[in-house]
Amino acid sequence: MTTVKSTQQLTELVGDAEAFLADAWGVRTATFRCPAVPALLSAPEIWDAFDCGLLVAPYFSVARDGVSAPAADISVTRKVLQKPRARYANGAGVRKWFAAGYTVCLRQPDHWHAGLKELVGALREELRADVRSSVFLSPPPAQDDAQGGTPVRTEAHLFALQLEGETRWSVGDEGRRTQTALTPGSVLYLPPGHEHTVAAHQGNALYLTLSVRRPSPRDLAEVALAGFLKSAPAEAIAGTHHYLSLEEKVSWLRRELTAHLAGQDIDDLLATAVGIHQRAGQA
């Protein structure tokens, strides 16, 4: 069954999935070991993806400290179906800026990489959440920026999977930071709202992040209400509500909306809310 496969996937990343969800999820940072992580993706595979010429922005970016490399240097215009299409990756240009200390990022590589697609799909199903992947290939920072640049605060649950090399993560607000070193096979979990910086250490580093967003109560309410407004009772009253008093309208709404919510399939409600998030966040 797919559910069992998904449970095994999360367990592979964090050990005891039930203990992780009960003790760490949304509460505290935690680190784990997963020997299978380094086999997910390699730096040569990334360079091959650039050399094949099919990557297009915004599925890739090249930046350092929030400053992007010039688009003219890292992208080219290609003819597709006899029409010019801009923003295709220029592999040589990307390599040039990477050598200059810029980090290469692939957004949502699970759209084209089979192994990452399987991983993201499994976690999405078990956690019943929108899961996004990003891959970062980073050179070591300059000596005057060994802490990893500007701090970032994520609003989603975040898993960082170390694929190659070593990264140093500084997590927490100023004065309350903890330092964590990730080596190939390491998995770091960060709850929402945790500020962090990350930098490669003693060489190039390749790591994968998985951003996990579960639907909020507002998301679920909007999906439920949208379904209610398309229901048979709502359509039936559309032409007759003019004959009702305000009190009768409120009474009707309380009765019919309560009945609609009571009959909701929770799995369908969650799946619809997650799907809306996924479609809204396509690169």
ABEGO torsion letter per residue (X at the ends): XAAAAAAAAAAAAAEBAAAAAAAABGABBBBBBBAAAAAABBAAAAAAAAAAGABBOAABBBBBGGBBBBAAAABBBBBBGGBBBBGBBBAAAAAAAAAAGBBBBBBGAAAABAAAAAAAAAAAAAAGBBBBBBBBBBBBBBAAAAAGEBBBBBABBBBBBBABEBBBBBBEBBGABBBBBBBBGBBBBBBBGBBBBBBBBGEBBBBBBBBBBBBBAAAAAAAAAAAAAABAAAAAAAAAAAABBAAAAAAAAAAAAAAAAAABBAAAAAAAAAAAAAAAABX
